[in-house]
């Protein structure tokens, strides 16, 4: 995420948020088979190995952020009556084992 967006500059806070997001992800995977079919097919669990520059990664995450912002639950005005809360995680970092 670009500077000024995302988890901020508190390493302990980021660690707690990451741990909570991991916990929520595991729980979502455990209950996936109990979801209504439309939610089961809408959920996505993807990892992509990308080859790009730092500036391309910044551009990509910025574009994704721009797409997501209108759907943020706390600020969305007039969502559809059947809208539910969903978690979308975006983690983008240089692969730690890359030379």
Phi, psi and omega in degrees: 000147179294158179300138182091351176239156175094225192268001176077205189245015180264100183303321179293319178296318178297319179298317178294318180295319179296316178298318179294319178297320177296318178298315178296322179296315179299318179295319178299318179295322180295325185260005184305320183289350179262000180283158171298149185306321182294326177283323179300317181282338180280331181294149181220136177230092186236146167234136179235131171268112185257153172239108184201171179272167177301319180292325177294320178296317177299317179296315181298311181294326176296318179294319178296317178303315179299323178291324187279325188310320181296344183260358183300124189303319185289338184242356182289128178263134174055056175291160177303151182302329182264013179292141177236165179279134177228155178252125174244120178256140174229112176241126180219117182206158176294133183303123186300332182268004178290143180292000000 
